[in-house]
């Protein structure tokens, strides 16, 4: 048994566990729209999640973009446009509205 994702127009629409033979014979639809993945990222970089995306040119799954301003880095991980503060004594969270109002800010101290 293995983990599989059904992909439609680059978006993961379903995830399921099955035998490769069942996928190959079309039990779950067109086998060309189904990709195997592993939770540890050893196949296709990241686990597939519903509403995540699949990049066929890189053969990788991506989680949904967490915020409109975040971009993929050279390791294909979502990163904010501003580095997170390093003060470990505080809890920081990203506030997209703060960033959109002033693109020199975005990390907000939480409670």
Secondary structure, 3 states (H helix, E strand, C coil): CEEEEEEECCEEEEEEEECHHHHHCCCCCCHHHEEEECCCCCCCCCCCCCCCEEECCCCEEECCCCCCCCEECCCCCEECCCCCCCCCCCCEEECHHHHHHCCCCCEEECC
